[in-house]
Amino acid sequence: MNNKQESPLVGIIMGSDSDLPVMKAAADILQFFEVPFELTVVSAHRTPQRMLEYAESAASRGLKLIIAGAGGAAHLPGMVAAITPLPVIGVPIKSSNSIDGWDSILSILQMPNGVPVATVALNAAKNAGILAAKILGTSDENLRQKIVTYMENLKKEVNEKVEHLQHSGYPNRFDVK
Ligand SMILES: Nc1c(C(=O)O)ncn1[C@@H]1O[C@H](COP(=O)(O)O)[C@@H](O)[C@H]1O
């Protein structure tokens, strides 16, 4: 699955394996950009010692940033950010007992001054992966070029939809692409 020869640059962690269906999107997009990553379950609540050791060792193991997803009382991203000097991207997850995901969003977003977590939208693990790739792309021209191509393709997709709409007969005078 992941490129085993290269040591991981991104650590994807989540509070439970029940988060995997959401967090898989971060792994998929990193794989698309050919960014080596590792993925595992770490819980601040249920496995505090494992969380401590993961966060303490992340930088020295060669990781450049961490994507942390959790639902409910989602303390994992913030606790990891409190320990590691690496940037942490937090993914709020709408878990089964959640208050519509707001519990997780606010737990991850409302960090105290001095301990930032870059929080993406609810369940937006794909965006977390893209953001990680963009950050790594600041010092990797090859990766940056892949991101430029990805963005060009996004634009093309929208333009094709606009083209399709043009042919459906609705009036539109705006044609800047
Ligand atoms: N928020 C946390 C933490 C943590 O922050 O340490 N550990 C587990 N969880 C979350 O509990 C939810 C339910 O987990 P289970 O499905 O295992 O009961 C998951 O969304 C997980 O991220």
PDBQT file of the ligand as one rigid body, heavy atoms in Angstrom, charges set to zero:
ROOT
HETATM    1  N1  LIG A 201     -11.664  11.803  20.636  1.00  0.00    +0.000 N 
HETATM    2  C1  LIG A 201     -11.171  10.591  20.879  1.00  0.00    +0.000 A 
HETATM    3  C2  LIG A 201      -9.960  10.285  21.526  1.00  0.00    +0.000 A 
HETATM    4  C3  LIG A 201      -8.977  11.311  22.012  1.00  0.00    +0.000 C 
HETATM    5  O1  LIG A 201      -9.176  12.519  21.718  1.00  0.00    +0.000 OA
HETATM    6  O2  LIG A 201      -8.016  10.913  22.648  1.00  0.00    +0.000 OA
HETATM    7  N2  LIG A 201      -9.828   8.971  21.581  1.00  0.00    +0.000 NA
HETATM    8  C4  LIG A 201     -10.892   8.434  20.973  1.00  0.00    +0.000 A 
HETATM    9  N3  LIG A 201     -11.710   9.404  20.546  1.00  0.00    +0.000 N 
HETATM   10  C5  LIG A 201     -12.903   9.308  19.718  1.00  0.00    +0.000 C 
HETATM   11  O3  LIG A 201     -13.956   8.571  20.214  1.00  0.00    +0.000 OA
HETATM   12  C6  LIG A 201     -14.807   8.311  19.104  1.00  0.00    +0.000 C 
HETATM   13  C7  LIG A 201     -15.548   7.012  19.328  1.00  0.00    +0.000 C 
HETATM   14  O4  LIG A 201     -14.624   5.947  19.357  1.00  0.00    +0.000 OA
HETATM   15  P1  LIG A 201     -15.136   4.413  19.336  1.00  0.00    +0.000 P 
HETATM   16  O5  LIG A 201     -15.874   4.232  18.013  1.00  0.00    +0.000 OA
HETATM   17  O6  LIG A 201     -13.868   3.573  19.395  1.00  0.00    +0.000 OA
HETATM   18  O7  LIG A 201     -16.013   4.243  20.524  1.00  0.00    +0.000 OA
HETATM   19  C8  LIG A 201     -13.930   8.289  17.869  1.00  0.00    +0.000 C 
HETATM   20  O8  LIG A 201     -14.400   9.254  16.924  1.00  0.00    +0.000 OA
HETATM   21  C9  LIG A 201     -12.572   8.647  18.425  1.00  0.00    +0.000 C 
HETATM   22  O9  LIG A 201     -11.830   9.520  17.597  1.00  0.00    +0.000 OA
ENDROOT
TORSDOF 0
